[in-house]
């Protein structure tokens, strides 16, 4: 530790300057709001940051939420927007369902089904989604023998909810408007 300025002043000052520089870098405000987007990937092979879409690509997202969700950057941008509204559980559920549907191992399918149900659908789940009782009931029945279609109805309901509720607000958001400049 640096005790007194007389003892090793060069080392203490150098260390203090280094810390100040590092903090300064961390405290810099990004030029664009889109610099806040951190894409989510569940699989290690998808760690490369997706490229920022062209203005034309981003404008195509207006056509449908599905088009936006098919684009990695669009998905990350929409998730960032939902996080800013404290409602990211819907997109997280949708992403988890997409990963679940791509699973081929029956053992992994069963464990992922259990985790998705516990995280998103169970009463008082940490990221509980808002789906009707009928949808939950059908999903619970299909958990007895999990298949790639176990969460299909719930995923469709959540997609519809995001389309009707969040998607239109996203298209008016500063984050999206920055992308189409």
Order of alpha helices (4+ residues) and beta strands (2+ residues): alpha-alpha-alpha-alpha-alpha-alpha-alpha-alpha-alpha-alpha
